[in-house]
Amino acid sequence: MGPDGYDIVPALLDGRQVLRVRKNGQVIADCLSVEAVARHVDLADLCEVIPLPRRVADRWAAVP
């Protein structure tokens, strides 16, 4: 995830894996290399977003 709504996600295009550059959900480019991604966004500004598992509410916590 980068500033200004940019994100880079893996995708398949004609059977090849590409790096899809999106801005605010809209596809900007499908890149075959990291160098190609760097033409669209500064790589130093990107950070990895790791989704954490949802926490299950402790049903006994509210019991006195």
N, C-alpha and C positions, 0 to 999 in steps of 0.2 A: 504494500500500500504506500502510496506517495502523496505528496501535497496536491492540492487543487483537484482532488477526486480521481487521480490516476491509480489504476491497479493493473497488475500483470498476472495473468492466470494461464496455466497450461491448457492447450486445446488441440484438437485434431483437425487438420485441413487436408483433404484429399489423401488421407491415410498417413500423413506426416505430422509429427508432433511439432507444434509451434508455440511461441510465447505470445499470447494475445494481450495487446495493450488496450485498455479501456479507460475512458474518462467519463465519470458520472454514469457508468453503465453502458455507454455507447462505444462500439468498437472503433478504435483509431487505426490499428494496424495489427497484422499477423506477422511476427518476426521469426526468422529461422535461427537467429543467434542473439546472444546478449549484446553484442556490438550494435545490432540493428535496433534493439530496444533502447539503447543509449542515445539513439538519434531522436527519440521522442520524449524521454524523461531522464533527468539526472539520476544515475544509479545510486549516488551517495545519499539521495533524499529518500530512497525506498526503505521500508522496514517490513519485516515479516509479521503477519497477523496470524496468530495461532488460536483457533477457536478452542475454548475450554469446554469440557463436558458440563452440561447443565447440572446444577446442584439440586438434589432431591431434598425437598423440605423435610425436616425432622418432625414427623407427626407427633412425637412424644414431647417435644420441646414446650408445647403450650399446655401440657397437662400439669396441674399443680401437684 
